[in-house]
């Protein structure tokens, strides 16, 4: 069971619905009525969003909790440390808890008399809290159940880090696409193997026109064999020669002018203009000298 749960944790980094599958399996494994995964933006912050799997939860009940009972919950999420598992008893004696308004007015009626919470994340970074709850009939969580949740926390922390990096990469990619789309010229961003990473709408229209350059398996393709070899085979030109320079020269022979702009490190950028008579081609790429060392080629 533990291995299956670990696999589901890492599956969740690949697809958003994966977290729901993990919560459902964990809830059943630990004989719980509810499982709730809450994400916070930083250490010590309050939960910002959540994913839930429950046998009885409703939106009405959620509103009741947040509007009335949240402030009475003895579980202090801001004080929880990553890598640890908590229960109600870690914040209030059991006898006192069972006499509280929160227990009598909320927990008893929602089958939430017992709870486990695992906190995971990194100091000073995003945190998350995995909550499990069940009613009095199921009894208190046993030691082996706490140990299972404890064993999952390092994997959950690693998965959280992966998700955060993927979200940042997606945001950067969206921003890059927006910037490229804003350029007046048809614009391509190439990697070192002439693969097209980003092409704005104008560039896509030019590549789909069926004349001159085209996309071939995700790379720039050319009708002329010499141009095709130049872009597809790195051994046909000097290793230190930026791929954008080679591609720009091939595009010039197709009658496409490539005006000059700077480019990000490790990326070749080509700006295309089919409407202008062929002129001096300009490609952009990274010099081998160092990171972020942009090089302008040609005019």
N, C-alpha and C positions, 0 to 999 in steps of 0.2 A: 504493500500500500504506500509506504513512504517513497519508494522509487517512482511509482506512478504519479504521485503528487508533485515530485520534483520535476518530472517531465512536463507536467501541465504548467508549472511555473514558467519554464523557459518557452513553452509554446505561446504563452501569453505575451511575450515580447514581440512575436511575429504578427499577431492579429488581436485587435481590441477585444473581441468576444472571448478570447482565451482566458481572461481573468474570470469571467462568469463560469466557465467550465471548471476551472480550478476551485473556485469557491463552492460550487455545488458538490464536487467530490469530497472536499475537505469537510463540509458540513455533515454529509452523510457518514463519513469515516469517524467523526467525533460525536455522533449522535446529538447534533445540535439543531435547534429550531431555526436559528438565523446565523448568517455569516455576512459580515460587512467589511469591505476593504476601503479605507479612507486615505486619501492622499492629501498631504500638506505641502506648502510651497517652500518652507524652510524650517530649520530646527526650532522647536518651541512654538511653531505656529499652530493655529487651529486647523482642523481638517478643511480642505477646500473643495473636494469633490469625492464621490464615493461610488462603489459598485456593490450591489447587494444580491444575496441569494437567501430566500426565506420561505418557509412553509406557510407563513401567515401574514407577512407584512403587507400593508396597504398604504396608499398615499395619505389617506386620512390619518392613519396612525403615525406616519412620519411627521405630518404637520403638528399633531398633538405633542409629539416628543419635542420637536424644536421650539414650539411656541410656549410649552408649559413645563416640561420636565427636564429639558437639557441642563438647565442651571442647577438642578438637584442631583445630577448624576455624580457619584463620588469618584468615578474614574477620571483622573486628571491627565489628559493626553499630553499637555505641554510639559509635564514633569517626567514623562516616561523616557527611558534611555534606549537607544537602538540596541538590538540584540537581546532584549529581555522580554519575558512573559509575565503578565500581571493578571490579577484577579481583583474582585471587589475588596477582598481581605487585605490587600496591599495598601489600601488607602483608608479603610475604616474597619473596626472590629466587627465580626459577623453579627453578634448580638445587637450592636448599635445599628447596623445596616438594616436588619430585619424589622427594626422599630421605626425606621425612617419613612417619611412621606413618599419618597421616591420608590421604595420597595413596596409599600402597601398599596399605593395608588397607581403605580405604573408596572413594576416588575411582575407582581402577582397576576395581573390581568393580561400581560403580554408574554407569559411564559419565559421570563427573563431573569429568573431568580439566581442563576449562576452564569458567570461570564469568564472568558479568557481573552486577553488582548496581547498580541505580539507586536512590538514596535521595531521597525527596521528602517534603515537609511544610513546616512553618513553625517557626522558632526558638521554643522554649519551648512548642510545641503538639504535637499528635499527629504522628507520623512513620510512614512506611511504607517498605518495602524490596521492590523488584521483582528477583527472582533468576532468572537463566537459566543453564542448564548443558548441556554436551554432552561427548561422549567424544572420545578422541584421534583416532579415525578421521575426525571432522568437522573437526578442526583448530582452531587458536585463533580467537577472534572477530576479525573484520577491523575496520578503522577505520570503514568505512561502517556496520557493524552497531552499533558503539559510538555513532556519530553518530545513528543512528535512535533508539536508546534515550534518548540525551541530549535529542533533540528532543521526545520524549514526556513528559519529566519535568514541565515546566510545566503541561501539561494534566492529568497525574496529580495534581499538587499542588492544582490548582483543583478537580478532582473530589473529592479527599479532603476539602477544605473544605466543599464542597456536601453531601457525605454526613454530615459531622459536624453541620452545621446542621440537616439533616433529622432526624437521630437525636435531637438536642436538642429539636426541635419536637415530634417524636412522643412523647418522654418527658414533656414539659410537657403535651401534650394528654391523655395517659393519666392524669397526676396530676390534671389539672383534672376529668376525667370521674369519677375516684374521689372527689374532694372533692364534686362536685355530687351524685353518687349517695348520699353520706353525709348530705345535707340531708334533714330530715324532710318538707319540703314538696316537691310537684312543682315542679321548677325548670327554667327555660329561660334560656339565654344567647343574646342577640341581637346582631347587628351593626347598623350604622347604617341598613341597608336592610331591617331586620326579618327577615333570614335567621336561622334557628335554627342556631347553631353547636354547642351541646350541649344535650341534653334528657335528664334522668335517667329512670329507669324509670317512676317515678310520673307524670312529665309525658308520657311517650310513651303510657301507658295512657289518660290524660285526652284527649290529642289524637286518639287512635284511637277514642274512644267515639262519635264521630259527632254530638255535640251541642256547640254553642258553637264554640270555636276548633279549627282543623284545620291540617295542614301542606299548603300549596299551593305546589308547585315549590320546596320547601325553606324557604318563608317562612310566617309566621303568616297564616292565612286566617280570615275571618269570614263568617257567613251574611248579616249586615247590610251593605248596600252602603256606608253611611257609615263603618263600621268598617274595611271592606276598603280603601277609599280612604285612610283615615287612616294605615294601616300601610304600604300599598304605594306611596303617592305622597308624597314629602317636601314637595312644594310646597303640601300641604293644611294644614300647620302650620308654625310658626316654625322656621327652620333651627337655632336654638340649642336647641330643645326636644328633650330626649333621646328617642330612639325608644322606650325602655322606658316612659316616662311616657305616651306616646300609646297604646302597646299595653296598658298597665295599665288605662287608662280604658276601652278597648274591652272588655277582659276583664270589667271590673266590670259593664258593661251586659249581659254574658252570664251574670251571676250568679256570677262567680268572684271571691273575695276575694284580694287581693294584699298579704300582710303585708310589712313592710319589712326590708331588709338592705342592707349596703354592696355595692359592685360594683367589679371591676377597671377600670382605665383602658381607654377605647376599647371597652368592652363594656357592653351593657345587660343587666341581670339582673332577672328577674321570678320571684317565688315565688308559686305558685298553690295555692289551697285551695278545692276545690269543696264540701267538706263544711260550710263556714262560711257563714252568711247573708251576702248582699252588704253590704259596708261600704265604708269609705274605701279606695280603691285606692292602691297605692304602687308606683312604678316606680323604676328606678335607671339612671343613665347618666352619661356623662362630660360635664361642662361644657365649653364651648368655651374656657374661660380658660386651661387648661394641662394637660399630661400628668399622669396620676395623680390628677386633681382629681375625686374621686368626689362625686356629688350625690345626696342623698336627696330624693325627691319624695313628698309626701303624708305619711300617718301612719307 
